[in-house]
Amino acid sequence: MSTVFNTSIAMFIPLGIGLSLILIIFRKSRLGPSLSLALAYGLGLGVLTLWMVFLTIVDIPFTVMTTGLPILAAMFTPAYICRKKTGLGTLLFIKQMPNDKRPLDLIVLLLLAYVTFYMMYVFWTALNIPVHVWDEIERVAFKAKIFYTQRSIMQLKYLPHPSYPVLIELAVTWLTLNLQSWNDQVIKIIIPFFFLFYSIIHFSFLKNFTNTRWALGGVALLAVSPLLIHHATMLYVDLPLMFYNCSAIILLLIWDMRKEDSYLFLASLFAGLASFTKVEGAFYFIIYFILLIFLLSDNTTYPLKKKVRSFVKFAIPCLTIFLFFFLYKAHAEITLVERAGYDFSLENLNRLPVIIEAFIRNLFLSGNWSIVWLILILSIVHIERIIKIKQVRLLLLCLLLYFGILFVIFLMTPIYYWISYDKAYGVLARLILHFYPISALLIILLNCPLSAKNATS
């Protein structure tokens, strides 16, 4: 019973931090309760773990009192003031969401049952199977246990892969501080919640364009991926990176639709936290900035000065988060990046057939994604949707940029050798997982009946 109580407290405090920040950021606009909770989870964990890095810098050991409570108290007071100013209705509904007053039909009930089953499966599996895979042990659990016993991350430079970001490792450390002992099963609960809350964000975005049936279908498309479900039950960092990465993209698109800088600022925070989750998160800055440039260039209502200001508003928070941990590593004399070894020789063009084959096999023949990528290819025949809906064009742009970045990395670095033989296709699959939900969004937007309000760009 004490384990359940302590785990609940450990999860409640990051949620409280995140909700307080959501209230502060969205003090002039309205955000629904489920979406607020979903965004708060990732935001709260991110702020809490960054605070733990700061505690190490100022030589304050990790405890429940020094870690969670000060940051929660610091956020609660301004959040309470903002709540009073904006009124009790601030978190009660999503202003722009179209009304869907049709009664629940059989398809909706079946989709809901399908999604609920997989949610229950993910939580049950995560909490009943302890960490046992090598990457779970060496990449996350081992580091988190050292951080817990040492009450800081001072030993990071002596641990495996010291240059890697540590958001999930510190989140596990925070949970263990509350449990007051190590538990190889309970510590995994962090990951299923990332899956649950991303599903809410995914659903909420689609509801802006269509009805409940199709929005639930978009969530169901997430669950049809065996690889995504597998990662949702394990203490890997790829699914949390998927959460931050795809949420940042969605928030940028919502900002473009609603022209409220709260979404832009939150998108920047999520982009920065992606870089604090896994190394690849920093590479994805390229996509975020290119997407933002496209959004700003397409905006005919903003003067140039306001466009520059919007770009700076996005750039500063995400780069600050990235540089904060980067500079900490420099201060602690930790290797800043693990050497990948870039090679720009023309001989690398010989890798092209192998790289193309690896992508084809992983996307269409591996069983990692069911037939989702094939459905997406077939859906692209709806050219009129691509022309008509701005968000579809932008999501396709993001997808092409993601594949392009991976393609260049494999072409120019030794990481190529991880996909150049049959047993190593897991590496590519984990990279694709980071942006897999974009395919589900596109399938729904290319095939669904559109609401009148958001049917055109």
C-alpha positions as CSV (number, residue, x, y, z in Angstrom):
1,M,0.0,0.0,0.0
2,S,2.9,2.4,0.8
3,T,4.3,1.7,-2.7
4,V,1.1,2.8,-4.3
5,F,0.9,5.9,-2.2
6,N,4.5,6.9,-2.7
7,T,4.2,6.3,-6.4
8,S,1.1,8.4,-6.6
9,I,2.9,11.2,-4.8
10,A,5.9,10.9,-7.1
11,M,3.6,11.2,-10.2
12,F,1.4,13.9,-8.7
13,I,4.2,16.4,-8.0
14,P,5.5,16.6,-11.7
15,L,1.9,16.9,-12.8
16,G,1.3,19.7,-10.3
17,I,4.5,21.5,-11.6
18,G,3.3,21.0,-15.2
19,L,-0.2,22.2,-14.5
20,S,1.0,25.2,-12.7
21,L,3.2,26.1,-15.7
22,I,0.3,25.5,-18.1
23,L,-1.8,27.9,-16.1
24,I,0.9,30.5,-16.2
25,I,1.6,30.0,-19.9
26,F,-2.0,30.0,-21.0
27,R,-3.2,32.7,-18.6
28,K,-4.9,34.5,-21.5
29,S,-6.5,31.6,-23.3
30,R,-8.4,28.4,-22.6
31,L,-7.1,24.8,-22.7
32,G,-9.1,21.6,-22.0
33,P,-8.5,19.6,-18.8
34,S,-7.4,16.4,-20.6
35,L,-5.1,18.2,-22.9
36,S,-3.7,20.3,-20.0
37,L,-3.0,17.1,-18.0
38,A,-1.3,15.5,-21.0
39,L,1.0,18.4,-21.7
40,A,1.6,18.9,-17.9
41,Y,3.1,15.4,-17.5
42,G,5.9,15.9,-20.0
43,L,6.4,19.5,-19.0
44,G,6.5,18.8,-15.3
45,L,8.9,15.9,-15.6
46,G,11.2,18.0,-17.8
47,V,11.3,20.9,-15.4
48,L,11.8,18.7,-12.4
49,T,14.7,16.8,-14.0
50,L,16.4,20.1,-15.1
51,W,16.1,21.3,-11.5
52,M,17.9,18.1,-10.4
53,V,20.8,19.0,-12.7
54,F,20.9,22.5,-11.1
55,L,20.9,20.9,-7.6
56,T,24.0,19.0,-8.6
57,I,25.7,22.2,-9.8
58,V,25.0,23.9,-6.4
59,D,26.0,20.7,-4.5
60,I,22.6,20.1,-2.9
61,P,21.8,16.4,-2.5
62,F,18.6,14.9,-4.0
63,T,15.8,14.4,-1.5
64,V,12.0,14.6,-1.9
65,M,12.1,17.9,0.0
66,T,14.9,19.5,-2.0
67,T,13.8,18.2,-5.4
68,G,10.1,18.2,-5.9
69,L,8.6,20.6,-3.3
70,P,10.6,23.8,-3.9
71,I,9.9,23.8,-7.6
72,L,6.2,23.0,-7.0
73,A,5.9,25.8,-4.5
74,A,7.7,28.2,-6.8
75,M,5.2,27.4,-9.6
76,F,2.0,27.2,-7.5
77,T,1.8,30.8,-6.3
78,P,1.9,32.5,-9.7
79,A,-0.3,29.8,-11.2
80,Y,-2.9,30.4,-8.5
81,I,-2.8,34.2,-9.2
82,C,-3.3,33.5,-13.0
83,R,-6.2,31.1,-12.2
84,K,-8.0,33.8,-10.2
85,K,-7.5,36.3,-13.0
86,T,-8.7,34.1,-15.8
87,G,-11.6,32.6,-13.9
88,L,-12.6,29.1,-13.0
89,G,-13.5,28.2,-16.5
90,T,-10.0,28.4,-17.8
91,L,-9.3,24.7,-17.8
92,L,-12.9,23.5,-18.5
93,F,-13.0,23.4,-22.3
94,I,-11.1,23.8,-25.6
95,K,-12.4,26.9,-27.2
96,Q,-11.8,26.0,-30.9
97,M,-12.8,22.3,-30.7
98,P,-15.7,21.5,-33.0
99,N,-18.8,20.1,-31.4
100,D,-19.5,16.4,-32.0
101,K,-23.0,15.8,-30.7
102,R,-23.7,12.5,-32.4
103,P,-24.4,9.6,-30.0
104,L,-21.6,7.1,-29.6
105,D,-21.9,4.5,-32.4
106,L,-20.7,0.9,-32.6
107,I,-17.4,1.9,-34.4
108,V,-16.6,4.5,-31.7
109,L,-17.2,1.9,-29.0
110,L,-15.1,-0.7,-30.7
111,L,-12.2,1.8,-31.2
112,L,-12.5,2.9,-27.6
113,A,-12.4,-0.7,-26.5
114,Y,-9.4,-1.4,-28.7
115,V,-7.4,1.6,-27.4
116,T,-8.4,0.9,-23.8
117,F,-7.3,-2.7,-24.1
118,Y,-3.9,-1.7,-25.3
119,M,-3.6,1.0,-22.6
120,M,-4.3,-1.6,-19.9
121,Y,-1.9,-4.1,-21.6
122,V,0.9,-1.6,-21.6
123,F,0.5,-0.6,-17.9
124,W,0.0,-4.3,-16.8
125,T,3.1,-5.5,-18.8
126,A,5.3,-2.6,-17.6
127,L,4.4,-3.1,-14.0
128,N,4.7,-6.9,-14.0
129,I,8.0,-7.4,-15.9
130,P,11.1,-5.9,-14.3
131,V,13.8,-4.2,-16.3
132,H,15.7,-7.0,-18.1
133,V,16.8,-5.8,-21.6
134,W,20.4,-4.6,-21.9
135,D,19.5,-1.0,-22.9
136,E,17.1,-0.7,-20.0
137,I,19.8,-1.8,-17.6
138,E,22.9,-0.1,-18.9
139,R,21.3,3.0,-20.5
140,V,18.7,4.0,-17.8
141,A,18.4,1.8,-14.7
142,F,22.1,1.6,-13.9
143,K,22.6,5.4,-14.1
144,A,19.4,6.0,-12.1
145,K,20.5,3.7,-9.4
146,I,23.8,5.5,-9.1
147,F,22.1,8.9,-9.0
148,Y,19.7,7.6,-6.3
149,T,22.5,6.2,-4.1
150,Q,24.8,9.2,-4.6
151,R,21.9,11.7,-4.4
152,S,23.4,13.6,-7.4
153,I,24.7,13.2,-10.9
154,M,28.3,13.9,-10.0
155,Q,29.3,10.4,-11.0
156,L,27.9,10.8,-14.5
157,K,31.4,11.2,-16.1
158,Y,32.3,7.7,-14.8
159,L,29.1,6.0,-16.1
160,P,28.4,4.5,-19.6
161,H,27.7,7.0,-22.3
162,P,28.2,10.1,-20.0
163,S,27.4,12.5,-22.8
164,Y,23.9,11.2,-23.3
165,P,20.9,13.3,-22.0
166,V,19.5,12.1,-18.7
167,L,15.8,13.2,-18.5
168,I,14.4,9.7,-18.1
169,E,17.3,8.6,-15.8
170,L,16.5,11.5,-13.5
171,A,12.8,10.9,-13.6
172,V,13.5,7.3,-12.4
173,T,15.7,8.7,-9.7
174,W,12.9,11.0,-8.6
175,L,10.4,8.1,-8.4
176,T,12.9,6.0,-6.4
177,L,13.5,8.9,-4.0
178,N,9.8,8.7,-3.2
179,L,9.7,4.9,-3.0
180,Q,12.8,5.1,-0.7
181,S,14.1,1.9,-2.2
182,W,14.9,0.4,-5.6
183,N,12.1,-1.4,-7.4
184,D,12.8,-2.8,-10.9
185,Q,9.1,-3.0,-11.7
186,V,7.5,0.2,-10.4
187,I,10.2,2.5,-11.9
188,K,8.9,1.5,-15.4
189,I,5.5,3.2,-14.8
190,I,6.9,6.5,-16.2
191,I,6.9,5.2,-19.8
192,P,3.3,4.0,-20.1
193,F,2.2,7.4,-18.9
194,F,4.1,8.9,-21.8
195,F,2.1,6.7,-24.2
196,L,-1.2,7.5,-22.5
197,F,-0.7,11.3,-22.5
198,Y,0.7,11.4,-26.0
199,S,-2.5,9.6,-27.2
200,I,-4.5,12.4,-25.6
201,I,-2.5,15.1,-27.4
202,H,-2.8,13.1,-30.6
203,F,-6.6,12.8,-30.2
204,S,-7.0,16.4,-29.3
205,F,-5.2,17.6,-32.4
206,L,-7.3,15.5,-34.7
207,K,-10.5,16.6,-33.0
208,N,-9.8,20.1,-34.4
209,F,-10.4,18.7,-37.9
210,T,-12.8,15.8,-37.6
211,N,-15.2,13.9,-35.4
212,T,-14.6,11.5,-32.4
213,R,-14.7,8.4,-34.6
214,W,-11.8,9.5,-36.8
215,A,-9.8,11.0,-34.0
216,L,-10.1,7.7,-32.1
217,G,-9.0,6.0,-35.2
218,G,-5.9,8.1,-35.2
219,V,-5.1,6.8,-31.7
220,A,-5.9,3.3,-32.8
221,L,-3.3,3.6,-35.5
222,L,-0.7,4.2,-32.8
223,A,-1.7,1.0,-31.1
224,V,-1.5,-1.1,-34.2
225,S,2.3,-0.8,-34.2
226,P,3.8,-3.7,-32.3
227,L,7.1,-1.8,-31.8
228,L,5.4,1.2,-30.3
229,I,3.4,-1.0,-27.9
230,H,6.6,-2.9,-27.0
231,H,8.5,0.3,-26.2
232,A,5.6,1.6,-24.1
233,T,6.2,-1.3,-21.7
234,M,10.0,-0.9,-21.5
235,L,12.4,1.5,-19.8
236,Y,13.7,2.9,-23.1
237,V,14.0,6.6,-23.9
238,D,12.7,6.4,-27.5
239,L,9.0,6.6,-26.7
240,P,9.5,9.7,-24.4
241,L,11.5,11.3,-27.2
242,M,8.5,10.5,-29.5
243,F,6.3,12.2,-27.0
244,Y,8.3,15.4,-26.9
245,N,9.2,15.4,-30.6
246,C,5.7,14.9,-32.0
247,S,4.1,17.2,-29.4
248,A,6.4,20.0,-30.4
249,I,5.3,19.6,-34.0
250,I,1.6,19.5,-33.0
251,L,2.0,22.6,-30.8
252,L,3.7,24.5,-33.6
253,L,0.8,23.7,-36.0
254,I,-1.8,24.7,-33.3
255,W,0.1,28.0,-32.8
256,D,-0.2,28.6,-36.6
257,M,-3.9,27.9,-36.5
258,R,-4.7,30.0,-33.4
259,K,-2.0,32.6,-33.4
260,E,-1.5,32.4,-29.6
261,D,2.1,32.7,-28.5
262,S,1.4,30.4,-25.6
263,Y,1.5,27.4,-28.0
264,L,4.7,28.7,-29.5
265,F,6.4,29.0,-26.2
266,L,5.2,25.5,-25.1
267,A,6.4,24.0,-28.4
268,S,9.8,25.5,-27.7
269,L,9.9,24.0,-24.3
270,F,9.0,20.6,-25.6
271,A,11.6,20.9,-28.4
272,G,14.2,21.7,-25.8
273,L,13.2,18.8,-23.6
274,A,13.5,16.4,-26.6
275,S,17.2,17.3,-26.7
276,F,17.4,16.5,-22.9
277,T,15.8,13.1,-23.5
278,K,18.0,11.6,-26.2
279,V,20.9,12.7,-28.4
280,E,18.7,12.6,-31.6
281,G,16.4,15.3,-30.1
282,A,19.1,18.0,-30.8
283,F,19.3,16.9,-34.4
284,Y,15.5,17.4,-34.7
285,F,15.9,21.1,-34.0
286,I,16.6,21.3,-37.8
287,I,13.0,20.2,-38.4
288,Y,11.5,22.5,-35.9
289,F,13.2,25.6,-37.2
290,I,12.5,24.8,-40.8
291,L,8.8,24.2,-40.0
292,L,8.7,27.5,-38.1
293,I,10.3,29.3,-41.0
294,F,7.7,27.8,-43.4
295,L,4.9,28.9,-41.0
296,L,6.2,32.4,-40.7
297,S,6.8,32.8,-44.4
298,D,3.3,31.7,-45.1
299,N,1.8,34.2,-42.6
300,T,0.7,37.3,-44.5
301,T,-0.8,39.0,-41.4
302,Y,2.4,39.4,-39.4
303,P,4.9,42.2,-40.2
304,L,8.5,41.2,-40.6
305,K,9.4,42.5,-37.1
306,K,6.7,40.3,-35.5
307,K,7.9,37.3,-37.5
308,V,11.5,37.8,-36.2
309,R,10.2,38.2,-32.7
310,S,8.2,34.9,-33.0
311,F,11.3,33.1,-34.3
312,V,13.3,34.4,-31.3
313,K,10.5,33.5,-28.9
314,F,10.8,29.9,-30.1
315,A,14.6,29.7,-30.4
316,I,15.5,31.0,-26.9
317,P,13.7,28.5,-24.6
318,C,14.6,25.4,-26.6
319,L,18.3,26.4,-27.1
320,T,18.5,27.4,-23.5
321,I,17.5,23.9,-22.3
322,F,19.9,22.3,-24.7
323,L,22.8,24.6,-23.8
324,F,22.1,24.2,-20.0
325,F,22.9,20.5,-20.0
326,F,25.7,21.0,-22.6
327,L,27.4,23.6,-20.5
328,Y,26.9,21.4,-17.4
329,K,28.8,18.6,-19.1
330,A,31.6,21.1,-20.0
331,H,31.7,22.3,-16.4
332,A,31.8,18.7,-15.0
333,E,34.5,17.8,-17.6
334,I,32.3,15.2,-19.3
335,T,32.7,14.3,-22.9
336,L,30.4,16.7,-24.8
337,V,29.6,14.3,-27.6
338,E,30.5,10.7,-28.4
339,R,32.5,10.6,-31.5
340,A,30.5,9.5,-34.5
341,G,33.2,10.2,-37.1
342,Y,31.9,12.0,-40.2
343,D,33.0,11.0,-43.6
344,F,32.0,13.1,-46.6
345,S,33.8,11.0,-49.3
346,L,32.1,10.1,-52.5
347,E,32.8,6.5,-51.8
348,N,29.9,6.6,-49.3
349,L,27.5,6.7,-52.2
350,N,28.1,2.9,-52.4
351,R,26.0,2.7,-49.3
352,L,22.9,4.0,-51.0
353,P,21.4,0.6,-52.0
354,V,21.9,-0.8,-48.5
355,I,20.3,2.3,-46.9
356,I,17.3,2.2,-49.3
357,E,16.9,-1.5,-48.7
358,A,17.0,-1.0,-44.9
359,F,14.3,1.6,-45.1
360,I,12.0,-0.5,-47.3
361,R,12.5,-3.6,-45.2
362,N,11.8,-1.7,-41.9
363,L,8.8,0.3,-43.1
364,F,7.0,-2.4,-45.1
365,L,8.4,-5.9,-44.3
366,S,9.6,-5.9,-40.6
367,G,6.2,-6.1,-38.9
368,N,7.1,-3.1,-36.7
369,W,4.4,-0.9,-38.0
370,S,1.7,-3.3,-39.3
371,I,0.6,-1.8,-42.6
372,V,0.4,1.8,-41.6
373,W,3.1,3.1,-43.9
374,L,1.5,1.3,-46.8
375,I,-1.8,2.9,-46.0
376,L,-0.1,6.3,-45.9
377,I,1.4,5.7,-49.4
378,L,-2.0,4.8,-50.7
379,S,-3.6,7.8,-49.0
380,I,-1.3,10.2,-50.7
381,V,-3.4,9.8,-53.9
382,H,-5.8,12.3,-52.3
383,I,-3.8,15.2,-53.9
384,E,-6.7,17.6,-53.4
385,R,-6.4,17.2,-49.6
386,I,-2.7,18.0,-49.8
387,I,-3.4,21.1,-51.8
388,K,-6.4,22.1,-49.6
389,I,-5.1,21.5,-46.1
390,K,-2.1,23.4,-45.0
391,Q,-1.4,21.1,-42.0
392,V,-1.2,18.1,-44.3
393,R,1.5,19.8,-46.4
394,L,3.4,20.7,-43.3
395,L,3.2,17.3,-41.8
396,L,4.4,15.8,-45.1
397,L,7.3,18.3,-45.0
398,C,8.3,17.2,-41.5
399,L,8.1,13.5,-42.5
400,L,10.4,14.1,-45.5
401,L,12.8,16.1,-43.3
402,Y,13.0,13.3,-40.7
403,F,13.7,10.7,-43.4
404,G,16.2,13.0,-45.0
405,I,18.1,13.6,-41.7
406,L,18.3,9.8,-41.1
407,F,19.4,9.2,-44.7
408,V,22.2,11.7,-44.4
409,I,23.3,10.3,-41.0
410,F,23.6,6.8,-42.4
411,L,25.3,8.0,-45.5
412,M,28.0,10.1,-43.7
413,T,28.7,8.4,-40.4
414,P,29.7,4.9,-39.0
415,I,26.1,4.5,-37.7
416,Y,25.6,3.1,-41.2
417,Y,27.1,-0.2,-40.1
418,W,24.3,-0.6,-37.6
419,I,21.8,-1.0,-40.4
420,S,24.1,-2.8,-42.9
421,Y,23.4,-6.3,-41.6
422,D,20.2,-8.3,-40.9
423,K,20.3,-8.4,-37.1
424,A,20.6,-4.6,-36.6
425,Y,17.3,-3.3,-38.0
426,G,16.2,-2.4,-34.5
427,V,18.4,0.7,-34.6
428,L,16.5,2.1,-37.6
429,A,13.2,1.1,-36.2
430,R,13.8,3.0,-32.9
431,L,14.7,6.1,-34.9
432,I,11.6,5.8,-37.0
433,L,9.5,5.5,-33.8
434,H,10.5,9.1,-32.9
435,F,8.2,10.4,-35.7
436,Y,5.9,7.4,-36.4
437,P,2.8,9.2,-35.1
438,I,3.0,11.7,-37.9
439,S,2.1,8.9,-40.3
440,A,-1.1,8.3,-38.3
441,L,-2.0,12.0,-38.3
442,L,-1.5,12.1,-42.0
443,I,-3.6,9.0,-42.7
444,I,-6.6,10.5,-40.8
445,L,-6.3,14.0,-42.3
446,L,-6.0,12.6,-45.8
447,N,-9.1,10.4,-45.4
448,C,-11.5,11.8,-42.8
449,P,-14.6,14.0,-43.2
450,L,-13.4,17.5,-42.3
451,S,-15.2,19.9,-40.0
452,A,-16.3,23.1,-41.9
453,K,-14.2,25.4,-39.6
454,N,-10.8,23.8,-40.3
455,A,-11.4,22.3,-43.7
456,T,-9.1,24.7,-45.6
457,S,-5.7,26.3,-45.0
